[in-house]
């Protein structure tokens, strides 16, 4: 099987292009890339922001889990009494942690 059957773009290339034709083709390709750079920069910014958001979420979840473990170890029985300030804060942190996982 030849390359021209697997890649239709290869059919368009002429192995005996003149230097002028090659220079013109090179300029077309360069112009194409230059036109796409602004779009790629926007996409790179978007991907960077998504990564920053995911990192922040992971750090927040880690902090909430640390707090939950600290509360649990202080009480010694797993969870603080839900009628105390500490217990209410623990319950709120757990609710927020669960909401963060589903968001």
C-alpha positions, 0 to 999 in steps of 0.5 A, a space after each residue: 500500500 502506498 502513502 498516497 492511498 493512506 494520506 490523501 494530502 500526499 497526492 497533492 504534492 508534486 515531488 518536482 516542485 520548483 523553488 518558487 512553488 516551494 517558497 509559495 507553499 512555505 509562505 501559505 503554511 506559515 500564514 496558516 500557523 500565524 492565523 491560528 496562534 491567537 486561537 491557540 493562545 486562548 486555548 492555552 489560557 483556558 487549559 491553564 485556568 482549568 488546571 488551576 481550578 482543579 488544583 485549588 479544588 484538590 487543595 481545598 478537599 485536602 484541607 477539609 479532610 485534614 480538618 475532619 480528621 483533626 476533629 475526629 481525633 480530638 473527640 476520639 469517637 469518630 465525629 464530634 457531638 452535632 449539638 456543639 459549635 465544633 460539631 456544627 462546624 464539622 458537619 458544615 465542612 463535611 457537607 461542603 466537602 461532599 458538594 465539592 466532589 459532585 460539582 
